[in-house]
Amino acid sequence: MQSGHKVLIADDDPNICELIRLCLEKEGYETVIAGDGLKAIRLFKSEAPSLVLLDIMMPGVDGWQVCREIRRVSNIPIIMLTAKGETFDKVLGLELGADDYVVKPFESKELIARIKAVLRRYDVKGSEVGKEIVYPNLIINLSNYELKLGGKAVSIPPKELELLYFLCSNPGRVFTREQLLEEVWGFDYFGDSRTVDVHVKRLREKLEGHESNWQLKTVWGVGYKFEVR
């Protein structure tokens, strides 16, 4: 039985919400339910959930916008829910900061397994709180998700910081895009891996002018590495 975790269920289908609620509470999770995007944002702020299950197609404020709003202030796990047959852009979901996705209809065992896996990865990251990586002109701190360049704090989305932290933690080692998706986004990803390229491009824009004896480098035909000269 799990304990200490609260899950926010955001879906405009009350039957789906009730099914998920029963499934989660049977496993020992606490739940709160939002039937639309605006309520989901309100409950996220007031209830401080451990994880958000977020339907994409909700009236008014959709799941994409809710995901954006949450990622502006928090790095808590988000699992996107999408109905079978709906167009779901996995790249967009990854770029917005989603940790995983589940297609409806789903087996309750699959949903629970994905929730446990995402929370387990998040808890591991939490155990790294206080760890800091320091290079000349570059400081990455996971305790407050802060990036400092040249001694000044720089605003950065959580996934960009996690990607940079991971590469900096393994200087000189080359990672493929697929490996980075698995390590940073935390699940087996099938399809277009261009989301890594997008995040690296954004990181380079932030790092430009601050490189000292280090560089975020492309290894053509393979992937990326953090090179220390």
C-alpha angles and dihedrals in degrees: 000000000000120000136183096033124114119194124203110212112201114185133126092220107088092197092056090047092051092047092051092044093054091045094051097042089052086059092050100260123137114230140201123187133216122186096196141024098259092053089047090057092047093049092046089058097043103036102039095215123199092224139009125220102200127192112211101212106058125143118259105357107031129209094265092059092045089052090051092050093050093047091054090070110012144042097203115140117275124193115192120219119209132175118241109267095024117124106254118182103207091187091055090048092052093046091052090053105259113157099205143341136224126202118223129261091049137168113252090229091056092050093049091047092052093047092050092047094050093046091047091054091046092050090051089054089049090055087059092060111134094030112130132188117207129192128156107294090356130092123168117188121185095189091076100009091245130158121196122192118186088351095304125110113244124201110240136167114249097247093051090052092047091050092050092045092052094049092045089050089059105042115190095011117121118222128192119229089252092053091050091050090052095045100041104028090033108221139081106273122203118193137019114015095190090113087081090055090051092051093046090050091052091047092052090052089056095042096047112122094014101078112120117164091340137073139183098233136192116224101204115235092010117052139255141320140180104239123201113196 
